[in-house]
Amino acid sequence: MPDTAPPPQDKVVQVDIVSDVMCPWCIVGYKQLEQALAMVGAGAFIRWHPFELNPAMAPEGQNLTEHIAEKYGASAAQSAENRKRLVELGQDLGFTFNFDADSRIVNTFAAHQLLDWAQEAQLQHPLKLALFDAHFTQARDVSDHDVLLEVAASVGLDRDAARVVLDSGSHAQETRTRQEFWTSRGISGVPSMVFDGRYLLTGAQGAETYAQMLTKVLNEKDAA
């Protein structure tokens, strides 16, 4: 993670995060991880991996409240309460959730393909955060290719090259393969974070829990 004074290499932990742009708890979990890294004075090499919460989602997407009711059986009141909790959590973590009656769930396969490609340019991490912001804060349609191209360009990726990736599907099979890799290993919910390639934490666990895991990994590195 960028900082004015990067931590020494022995204080950097590899964290693989399986996630979907549609998952509010994924950005919550990441922001909690940021807090934990500051708490223990460590850095992280973060790699994002694809997971689709709704792989069969139609191109036009679906109203969020309707989707939550169909998928989880939540009432409109329960859905509203959950959103309120997320808004409050986001405020505490420095992230803005802007939900309204028209908030939608959309298909994220194109976004995942772009993220796979962005890793080659070492811009996957800023692209992922920009996509969270575009979806949850700006209420933009991150299944729309023009939106994806604008977000990609905003983090320094070449817009024309990004268009080729989306139009050609050049990273579609690799993205599917990466998805299958994690689901075949039992990942069925996100966020799922793998620390140092060995320890798995699923769900937004909170800064304290992440700090404990980071400390464990760093202590083991010191003892090795």
BELKATA-V475711 format. One record per backbone hydrogen bond with DSSP energy under -0.5 kcal/mol. CO is the residue of the C=O (numbers start at 0). NH is the residue of the N-H. If there is no record, write none. Layout:
((CO NH) (CO NH))
//
This chain:
((7 10) (8 11) (10 42) (12 44) (13 195) (14 16) (14 46) (15 17) (15 193) (16 18) (16 48) (17 190) (17 191) (18 50) (19 22) (21 23) (22 25) (22 26) (23 27) (24 28) (25 29) (26 30) (27 31) (28 32) (29 33) (30 34) (31 35) (32 36) (33 37) (34 38) (35 39) (36 40) (36 41) (42 12) (43 45) (44 14) (46 16) (48 18) (50 52) (51 54) (53 56) (57 60) (61 104) (62 66) (63 67) (64 68) (65 69) (66 70) (67 71) (67 72) (67 73) (68 72) (74 78) (75 79) (76 80) (77 81) (78 82) (79 83) (80 84) (81 85) (82 86) (83 87) (84 88) (85 89) (86 90) (87 91) (88 92) (89 93) (89 94) (90 93) (94 96) (95 97) (96 98) (99 102) (102 63) (104 61) (107 111) (108 112) (109 113) (110 114) (111 115) (112 116) (113 117) (114 118) (115 119) (116 119) (116 120) (117 120) (117 122) (118 121) (122 126) (123 127) (124 128) (125 129) (126 130) (127 131) (128 132) (129 133) (130 134) (131 135) (131 136) (132 136) (132 137) (133 139) (134 138) (135 97) (139 141) (140 143) (143 147) (144 148) (145 149) (146 150) (147 151) (148 152) (149 153) (150 154) (151 154) (151 156) (152 155) (157 161) (158 162) (159 163) (160 164) (161 165) (162 166) (163 167) (164 168) (164 169) (168 171) (168 172) (170 174) (171 175) (172 176) (173 177) (174 178) (175 179) (176 180) (177 181) (178 182) (179 183) (181 184) (181 186) (182 185) (185 187) (190 202) (191 17) (192 194) (192 200) (193 15) (193 195) (194 197) (194 198) (198 194) (200 192) (202 204) (205 209) (206 210) (207 211) (208 212) (209 213) (210 214) (211 215) (212 216) (213 217) (214 218) (215 219) (216 220) (217 221) (218 222) (219 223))
//
